[in-house]
Amino acid sequence: MVTPAEAIKLQKSLSGMVVRKWDGRKVRTIAAADVHFPERGTSRAALVVVSFPGLELVESIVRDSRTSFPYIPGLLSFREIPPILEAWKELRAHPDLLLCDSHGTAHPRGLGMASHLGIDLGIPSIGCAKSHLFGDFEEPGPERGDRSPVTGRSGQVIGSVLRTRTGVRPVYVSPGHMIDLRASIRIVLSCSPKYRIPIPLAMAHKAAGAR
């Protein structure tokens, strides 16, 4: 197990590997990942694969494993990626894109879990978090689709605060890996036709807590 200091060093190194461009590939299936911790020392990872844009269930995997890293803000990936990778090994489907309940480039070191996991798996990934972690922003308008940029320390845009449903709290979207912000926003909105949280992530969240 890496130490927190080693984890931070690794994040800084891996952040330089993040690809922030979208190649326009056809997305037919999307995987969503979520991890729960039902009891001390146990991590429960859920992976749900859905069709896109239909959002119909294709496959669902839920697996328990040993928790190998403590909860430390900003280092979520080192706690949650190992159980996700264990579950990923059992997938029969080959998802075109990964949606994570976490941040991507909107992270103090530019490498949230969505970016880290996208690099590990070598597929496009998007972070869609329910709460703010890093960066400056203004509240977006009240209507579905309204958004405002999240900027980093040097003023560069690292994500977006996005209203997925009129009159409800926004979500925090940032590219993970092999995708840009514009495509990330479009896909998140397409996955959120009725509710605040994208349907694949809601399905993964339910699956992880179902046992």
C-alpha positions in Angstrom: 0.0 0.0 0.0 1.3 3.4 -0.9 1.6 6.2 1.7 -0.4 9.4 1.4 2.8 11.2 0.4 3.6 8.6 -2.2 0.0 8.9 -3.5 0.3 12.6 -4.0 3.6 12.2 -5.8 2.0 9.7 -8.1 -1.0 11.9 -8.8 1.4 14.7 -9.9 3.2 12.4 -12.2 0.0 10.8 -13.7 -1.7 14.2 -14.3 0.7 14.8 -17.2 -0.7 11.7 -18.9 -4.3 13.0 -19.0 -5.6 13.4 -22.5 -8.0 16.3 -22.7 -9.2 15.8 -26.3 -12.2 14.0 -27.6 -11.8 12.0 -30.8 -15.6 11.9 -31.6 -15.9 8.2 -31.3 -19.3 6.5 -31.3 -20.5 5.8 -27.8 -22.9 2.8 -27.7 -22.4 1.7 -24.1 -21.5 3.6 -20.9 -20.2 2.1 -17.7 -20.8 3.7 -14.3 -18.8 3.0 -11.2 -19.6 3.5 -7.5 -18.1 2.2 -4.3 -19.8 1.7 -0.9 -18.2 0.7 2.4 -20.8 -1.5 4.2 -18.5 -2.3 7.1 -15.1 -1.5 8.4 -12.4 -3.0 6.1 -14.9 -3.9 3.3 -15.2 -2.1 0.0 -18.2 -2.9 -2.3 -17.7 -1.9 -5.9 -20.6 -1.7 -8.4 -20.2 -1.4 -12.1 -23.3 -0.9 -14.3 -23.1 -0.9 -18.1 -26.0 0.7 -20.0 -26.8 1.3 -23.7 -26.4 4.8 -25.0 -28.4 6.8 -25.6 -31.2 4.4 -24.6 -29.8 4.0 -21.0 -31.1 0.4 -20.8 -29.2 -2.0 -18.5 -26.7 -4.2 -20.3 -24.7 -5.7 -17.3 -24.2 -5.2 -13.6 -21.4 -6.4 -11.4 -21.1 -6.0 -7.6 -18.1 -7.3 -5.8 -16.7 -7.0 -2.2 -13.0 -6.7 -1.5 -10.7 -5.5 1.3 -10.3 -1.8 1.8 -6.7 -1.0 1.4 -6.4 2.8 1.8 -7.9 5.3 4.3 -10.3 8.0 3.5 -8.3 11.1 2.7 -9.9 14.0 0.8 -8.2 14.4 -2.6 -6.9 10.8 -2.6 -10.2 9.1 -3.2 -8.8 7.2 -6.1 -6.4 5.2 -4.0 -9.3 4.0 -1.8 -11.8 3.3 -4.5 -10.0 2.3 -7.7 -8.7 -1.1 -6.4 -12.2 -2.6 -5.8 -13.4 -1.1 -9.1 -10.6 -2.8 -11.0 -11.5 -6.1 -9.3 -15.1 -5.8 -10.5 -14.0 -4.6 -13.9 -12.2 -7.9 -14.5 -15.5 -9.7 -14.5 -17.3 -7.5 -17.0 -18.3 -9.3 -20.2 -19.2 -6.0 -21.9 -16.6 -3.6 -23.3 -17.9 -0.1 -22.5 -17.0 2.8 -24.7 -16.9 5.3 -21.9 -16.8 5.4 -18.1 -18.8 7.7 -15.8 -17.6 8.2 -12.3 -19.2 9.6 -9.1 -16.0 11.7 -8.6 -14.0 14.5 -10.1 -11.6 14.4 -13.1 -9.4 17.4 -13.9 -11.2 19.5 -11.3 -8.8 18.4 -8.6 -6.0 20.1 -6.8 -3.4 18.1 -8.7 -5.5 17.6 -11.9 -6.0 13.9 -11.3 -9.3 13.1 -9.6 -10.5 9.5 -9.6 -12.2 9.8 -13.0 -8.9 10.8 -14.6 -6.9 8.2 -12.7 -9.3 5.4 -13.5 -9.5 6.4 -17.2 -5.7 6.2 -17.4 -5.6 2.8 -15.7 -8.3 1.4 -18.1 -7.3 3.3 -21.2 -10.8 4.5 -22.0 -12.6 7.9 -22.1 -13.9 8.8 -18.6 -16.0 11.6 -17.1 -16.2 12.8 -13.5 -19.7 13.8 -12.3 -19.6 14.6 -8.6 -22.4 15.7 -6.3 -20.3 18.2 -4.4 -17.5 20.7 -5.0 -13.9 19.7 -4.4 -11.6 22.3 -6.0 -11.7 25.4 -8.2 -13.6 28.7 -8.4 -17.0 29.1 -9.9 -20.2 31.1 -9.9 -23.6 29.6 -9.5 -25.2 28.7 -12.8 -28.7 29.7 -13.9 -31.7 27.8 -12.6 -32.7 26.0 -15.8 -31.7 22.5 -17.0 -28.5 22.9 -19.1 -27.4 26.1 -17.4 -23.7 25.9 -16.5 -20.7 28.0 -15.3 -17.0 27.2 -15.6 -14.8 26.0 -12.8 -11.4 27.5 -12.9 -8.1 26.4 -11.4 -5.3 28.4 -9.7 -4.0 29.9 -12.9 -7.5 30.7 -14.3 -7.7 27.8 -16.7 -11.1 26.1 -17.1 -11.0 22.6 -15.4 -14.6 21.7 -15.2 -18.2 22.9 -15.1 -21.0 23.4 -12.6 -24.0 22.0 -14.5 -27.7 22.2 -13.8 -29.1 18.8 -14.9 -32.7 19.5 -13.7 -34.5 22.9 -13.4 -34.6 24.2 -9.9 -32.4 21.5 -8.3 -28.7 21.7 -7.1 -26.2 21.3 -9.9 -23.6 18.6 -10.3 -19.8 19.1 -10.9 -18.6 17.8 -14.2 -15.0 17.6 -15.4 -13.2 15.6 -18.0 -11.5 12.5 -16.8 -9.3 11.2 -19.6 -9.5 11.1 -23.4 -12.4 13.6 -23.6 -13.0 17.3 -23.4 -15.3 19.4 -21.3 -17.9 20.0 -24.1 -18.4 16.3 -24.8 -18.4 15.6 -21.0 -21.3 18.0 -20.5 -23.2 16.7 -23.5 -23.0 13.1 -22.3 -23.9 13.9 -18.7 -27.0 15.8 -19.8 -28.0 13.0 -22.1 -27.7 10.6 -19.2 -29.8 12.8 -17.0 -33.2 13.1 -18.8 -35.3 13.4 -15.7 -33.2 13.5 -12.5 -30.3 15.4 -11.0 -27.9 12.4 -11.0 -27.2 10.6 -14.3 -29.1 7.4 -14.6 -26.1 5.1 -14.9 -24.6 6.6 -11.7 -27.9 6.2 -9.9 -28.1 2.6 -11.0 -24.5 1.9 -9.8 -25.2 3.7 -6.5 -28.3 1.5 -5.9 -26.4 -1.7 -6.9 -23.5 -1.0 -4.5 -25.9 -0.4 -1.6 -28.3 -3.2 -2.4 -26.7 -6.1 -0.5 
